[in-house]
Amino acid sequence: MTQVEVWNADETLLHRVSVRHAVRMIWRGVATPVEVHATERFGPYQVPVVVRLVRYVEQKWLYSRTRATYSREGVLLRDRGQCAYCGRFTATTMDHVLPHSRGGATSWANAVAACEPCNARKGDRTPDEARMPLRWDPYVPTRVQLHFARATTPTPSPTSTERKESDP
């Protein structure tokens, strides 16, 4: 099923939820539909594309300038899916700049997003040894940077095989 954008009462994007969740929010009176599909329905409701919360949700944690917790997903979000070696937006793996086997830390400052071919080509070497310079230096993002990277990253659409399996 498609994802529905959830806006705060001030119309800022909070996150995305399933159609089922969005319809439940409308039914409970927690949210109102802003944009709906013209023809698709979910029970008695039109399928929403965007819903807006009735009451404002304060997100104090979001605006703290504290460091984000390190994760593989966070590295891919920070680099926006762009390979740090070739620059293509096909990065699906995380690479240690200084290899883990050589004492490289598993941290924000030593991790970059990389596409599978570049990650395999670099292997257990440093970027200098592999003659693969980094296009940017890794950095420690704030929670806010990751939150907005997550909000602006498009959600993957289902593949044709997934559609075939779900069709009756």
ABEGO torsion letter per residue (X at the ends): XBBBBBBBAAGBBABBBBAAAAAAAAAAGABBBABBBAABBBEABBBBABBBBABBBBBAAAABABBBBBBAAAAAAAAGGBBAAAGBBABABBBBABBAAAGBBBBAAABBBBBAAAAAAAEABBAAAAGBBBABBBBBBBAAAAAAAAAABBBBBBBAAAAAAABX
